[in-house]
Amino acid sequence: MLIKDRIRQYLPVVIDIETSGFDHQTNTILEICAIIIGVDNEGAFYPKTLKHFHVEPFKGSVLDPVALKFNHIDVDNPLRLAVSEKQALNDIFTQVTAEISAQQCTRAILVGHNAFFDLGFLHAGANRTKLKSPFHQFSTIDTVSLSALCYGETVLAKAVRAANIDWDDVSAHSALYDTQKTAELFCQIFNQQNF
């Protein structure tokens, strides 16, 4: 089975974005992680390719102290090794576009926990940097809804635990960790035979 045969010729890509606030026009992407989902010879989904970046705030962006306290991101820390928004998005979009072609898909679909939030920031970043996004303009697969259906939970930590997947509260709220756990959760739900 090919991945294009599972979801309307869409390539599922799990995305999590940590930001400086809730407004995708004025707040900035501070960290982004993307995991391309693959399918094995048995037709099972699995996390395949990972891209992760710390991102420099775009010029004139609003940095909400409440958001920075919540995600524990120090934008001035040189150890973040942050790259420009354009570099991060271009690298992710290039990898995703190559995988779309290799898997004979038509475009990527963003998989996320509260996916509309990440999609808004992704498209705003693409517009700011004048990059062509390979992601569907408005369709997403939201693990909030999938988790509510399968496990009766909507909070990521609770849904992951209900799915019997390990969860570490200390590592949570980093784009890397949350994307990895969301990818595990997504794959487990989609691989359930009776779903």
C-alpha positions as CSV (number, residue, x, y, z in Angstrom):
1,M,0.0,0.0,0.0
2,L,1.2,3.5,-0.8
3,I,0.6,6.4,1.5
4,K,-1.2,8.3,-1.3
5,D,-3.9,5.6,-1.1
6,R,-4.7,6.3,2.5
7,I,-5.8,9.9,2.6
8,R,-7.0,11.2,-0.8
9,Q,-3.5,11.4,-2.2
10,Y,-2.4,13.7,0.7
11,L,0.9,13.3,2.4
12,P,0.4,13.6,6.2
13,V,3.0,15.8,7.9
14,V,2.8,16.4,11.7
15,I,3.6,20.0,12.6
16,D,4.0,21.7,15.9
17,I,4.9,25.4,16.3
18,E,5.8,27.3,19.4
19,T,5.1,31.0,19.1
20,S,5.3,34.3,20.8
21,G,1.5,34.6,21.1
22,F,-1.8,33.7,19.6
23,D,-2.0,36.1,16.6
24,H,-0.4,34.5,13.5
25,Q,-0.1,38.0,11.9
26,T,1.7,39.8,14.7
27,N,3.3,37.1,16.8
28,T,6.2,35.0,15.5
29,I,7.2,31.4,15.1
30,L,9.9,30.7,17.7
31,E,10.3,26.9,17.1
32,I,8.9,24.5,14.5
33,C,9.1,20.8,14.0
34,A,7.8,18.7,11.1
35,I,7.6,14.9,10.9
36,I,6.7,13.4,7.6
37,I,4.6,10.2,8.0
38,G,5.5,7.1,6.0
39,V,3.8,3.8,5.4
40,D,5.5,0.4,5.8
41,N,5.1,-2.8,3.7
42,E,2.1,-3.8,6.0
43,G,0.3,-0.5,5.4
44,A,1.1,0.9,8.8
45,F,1.8,4.6,9.4
46,Y,5.1,5.5,11.1
47,P,7.1,8.7,11.8
48,K,9.6,8.9,8.9
49,T,11.5,12.1,8.5
50,L,12.0,14.9,11.1
51,K,13.0,18.5,10.6
52,H,13.3,20.8,13.6
53,F,14.4,24.5,13.9
54,H,14.6,27.3,16.5
55,V,13.5,30.4,14.7
56,E,14.5,34.1,15.0
57,P,11.6,36.4,15.5
58,F,10.7,38.3,12.4
59,K,11.3,42.1,12.4
60,G,8.5,44.0,14.2
61,S,6.9,40.9,15.6
62,V,5.2,41.0,19.0
63,L,6.7,38.9,21.8
64,D,4.1,38.3,24.4
65,P,5.8,37.7,27.9
66,V,3.0,35.4,28.9
67,A,3.6,33.1,25.9
68,L,7.4,33.2,26.4
69,K,6.9,32.2,30.1
70,F,4.6,29.4,29.1
71,N,6.9,27.8,26.5
72,H,10.1,28.7,28.3
73,I,11.8,30.2,25.2
74,D,14.5,32.8,25.7
75,V,14.7,34.4,22.3
76,D,18.0,36.1,23.2
77,N,19.8,32.8,24.1
78,P,22.5,32.2,21.5
79,L,22.5,28.5,22.4
80,R,19.1,28.3,20.6
81,L,21.1,28.5,17.3
82,A,18.0,30.0,15.7
83,V,17.7,30.4,12.0
84,S,15.5,32.9,10.0
85,E,11.9,32.1,9.4
86,K,12.6,31.8,5.7
87,Q,15.4,29.3,6.1
88,A,13.3,27.1,8.5
89,L,10.2,27.1,6.3
90,N,12.2,26.7,3.1
91,D,14.0,23.6,4.4
92,I,10.7,22.0,5.6
93,F,8.8,22.9,2.4
94,T,11.6,21.5,0.2
95,Q,11.7,18.2,2.1
96,V,7.9,17.9,2.1
97,T,7.7,18.8,-1.6
98,A,10.3,16.1,-2.5
99,E,8.3,13.5,-0.4
100,I,5.1,14.5,-2.1
101,S,6.7,13.8,-5.5
102,A,8.3,10.6,-4.3
103,Q,5.1,9.3,-2.9
104,Q,3.0,10.4,-5.9
105,C,0.8,12.6,-3.6
106,T,-0.9,15.8,-4.7
107,R,-0.1,17.9,-1.6
108,A,0.7,17.7,2.1
109,I,-2.0,17.8,4.8
110,L,-1.0,19.3,8.2
111,V,-1.6,16.9,11.1
112,G,-1.5,18.7,14.5
113,H,-3.0,19.0,17.9
114,N,-5.2,22.0,17.5
115,A,-4.1,22.0,13.9
116,F,-5.8,25.2,12.8
117,F,-3.4,27.2,15.1
118,D,-0.3,25.7,13.5
119,L,-1.8,26.0,10.0
120,G,-2.4,29.8,10.5
121,F,1.2,30.4,11.6
122,L,2.5,28.2,8.8
123,H,0.6,30.1,6.1
124,A,1.4,33.5,7.6
125,G,5.1,32.6,7.7
126,A,4.9,31.4,4.0
127,N,3.2,34.7,3.0
128,R,5.8,36.8,4.9
129,T,8.7,35.0,3.3
130,K,7.1,34.6,-0.1
131,L,7.5,30.9,-0.1
132,K,5.1,28.5,-1.8
133,S,3.6,26.2,0.8
134,P,3.0,22.5,-0.2
135,F,0.3,22.2,2.5
136,H,-3.4,22.3,1.8
137,Q,-4.7,25.8,2.3
138,F,-7.4,25.0,4.8
139,S,-7.8,21.2,5.4
140,T,-6.1,19.6,8.3
141,I,-6.2,16.4,10.4
142,D,-6.6,17.3,14.0
143,T,-5.5,14.8,16.7
144,V,-7.8,16.7,19.2
145,S,-10.8,15.3,17.4
146,L,-9.3,11.9,16.8
147,S,-8.3,11.6,20.4
148,A,-11.8,12.7,21.6
149,L,-13.3,9.9,19.4
150,C,-10.8,7.2,20.3
151,Y,-9.8,8.0,23.9
152,G,-12.3,10.5,25.3
153,E,-9.5,13.0,25.8
154,T,-8.7,16.3,24.0
155,V,-5.6,17.5,25.9
156,L,-2.4,16.1,24.3
157,A,-0.8,14.8,27.5
158,K,-4.0,13.1,28.6
159,A,-4.7,11.7,25.1
160,V,-1.1,10.3,24.8
161,R,-1.3,8.7,28.2
162,A,-4.8,7.2,27.4
163,A,-3.2,5.7,24.3
164,N,-0.5,4.1,26.5
165,I,2.3,6.2,25.0
166,D,5.0,7.5,27.4
167,W,4.7,11.2,28.2
168,D,7.1,13.5,30.1
169,D,5.6,16.7,31.5
170,V,9.1,18.3,31.7
171,S,9.7,17.9,28.0
172,A,6.3,19.1,27.0
173,H,5.7,22.4,25.2
174,S,8.7,22.1,23.0
175,A,7.9,21.8,19.3
176,L,10.2,18.8,19.0
177,Y,8.7,16.8,21.8
178,D,5.1,17.7,21.1
179,T,5.5,16.8,17.4
180,Q,7.1,13.5,18.2
181,K,4.2,12.6,20.6
182,T,1.5,13.9,18.2
183,A,3.1,11.8,15.4
184,E,3.0,8.7,17.7
185,L,-0.6,9.4,18.6
186,F,-1.7,10.0,15.0
187,C,0.0,6.8,13.8
188,Q,-1.5,4.7,16.6
189,I,-5.0,5.9,15.9
190,F,-4.7,5.5,12.1
191,N,-3.2,2.0,12.5
192,Q,-6.0,0.7,14.7
193,Q,-7.8,-2.0,12.6
194,N,-11.3,-1.3,14.0
195,F,-11.2,2.5,13.6
